[in-house]
Each structure stands twice: as structure tokens, then as C-alpha cells.
Amino acid sequence: MDTPEFLKQINQYYPLSEATMKALLNICTEERYSKNNLLLEAGNRARYYYFIKSGLIGYYTVDEQGENIYKIFFEEGSFVASTAAIIKNEASDFNIIALEDCSVIQYPVKEYRELLEKYHDLALFHMYYLERNWVVKKEPLEVSLKYETAKQRYLQLLDHTSLSERLKQHHIASYLGITPTQLSRIKKELK
């Protein structure tokens, strides 16, 4: 299993000892998911954490009309999980889907949580990761959803060029909370 990028990303948050890295890698496997395959289906318990080696993953729920509502997208070098479901030990409200063919490193929730209790440095990595990605990074998004227009949010998405170029229009529209027709109007207006 090829793990340098996985370990590099972890060590950006908090450096792991050799013993911790070895214990973590012992529970990891590399898996491939084809485009449109679910890594996790809503209603099921989250069994794994994922690190994306290649590909694009979406995190969505389904509304009462059966429409997919995308919350966030993850590219290479990202960690993905149904974090709230894991913390609450409940079934996930969200689906995690491969939007492109993906290669991931996955590690089981139960074994990983046991390692968090045993290895202080891994627990610090996990804490710093959650703080930075689920508190600091998420807060501006929550504010923008309340106060910014879909056009302003679309322009922010365009700043993240690689992501905006890889997503389908219906994914972007869903993420912005608008219809594909409204997105077309915004794009036409910007030209």
C-alpha cells in the first residue's frame, strides 16, 4: 500500500511517532470505488474513515422530493467520514459517493477509535484535524449560506478551480441550493 501522501497529510496536523504510524497502517487497506458507487449509504452506520488518494467524493442527503442535496465535496488528500454519525454512534443521515473513480485508504472506525485511546499523538492529530476542518473551515460556509447569494457562493466555488472544473452542473446547483436552470442564468450573467 502506497502511503506517503496519507502520512504527510496526517503529520501536517500533528507528527506521529513511528510506533503510532505502524499501528495505524496495520488497520488500513487500500480500496477502489468506481464512479457512482456508494462508500456509505444513508441509514447505515459508518464503518470506515477514508483518505482520498485519487478521485472526487461527494457527501449528500436526499430531500423529501428525492433530490440529492450536496453538503460538501472532497478531493485528493482529504479525509472523509460521516463524522457526526460516528461520534453519536448512529446511522448516517448522509451518503458518501464516488463522483469519479476513486482510490482510498480506509480504516475501520472501531479499531481507529481504539488507537485514539492508546496513542496520544494520534488523538492530537484527530483533535487538530476536527478543529481545523469541522469548526474553523465550516463556520464561514454556514455564515455564507445565510447571508450570501447563490451568485456570491458560486464565485467562491470558482476560486477553487480544480473542484469547480470537476463537478457536474447538477452537483454545483445542489451544493448552492438552487436549480440547474438558476445556475445557468448565473453563469450567463457572469459572461
C-alpha positions, 0 to 999 in steps of 0.5 A: 500500500502506497502511503506517503501522501496519507502520512504527510497529510496526517503529520501536517496536523500533528507528527506521529511517532513511528510506533503510532504510524505502524499501528495505524497502517496495520488497520488500513487497506487500500480500496477502489470505488468506481464512479457512482458507487456508494462508500456509505449509504444513508441509514447505515452506520459508518464503518470506515474513515477514508483518505482520498488518494485519487478521485472526487467524493461527494457527501449528500442527503436526499430531500423529501422530493428525492433530490440529492442535496450536496453538503460538501465535496472532497478531493485528493488528500482529504479525509472523509467520514460521516463524522457526526454519525460516528461520534453519536454512534448512529446511522448516517443521515448522509451518503458518501459517493464516488463522483469519479473513480476513486482510490482510498485508504480506509480504516475501520472506525472501531479499531481507529477509535481504539488507537485514539485511546492508546496513542496520544499523538494520534488523538492530537492529530484527530483533535487538530484535524476536527478543529481545523476542518469541522469548526474553523473551515465550516463556520464561514460556509454556514455564515455564507449560506445565510447571508450570501447569494447563490451568485456570491457562493458560486464565485467562491466555488470558482476560486477553487478551480480544480473542484469547480472544473470537476463537478457536474452542473447538477452537483454545483446547483445542489451544493448552492441550493438552487436549480440547474436552470438558476445556475445557468442564468448565473453563469450567463450573467457572469459572461 
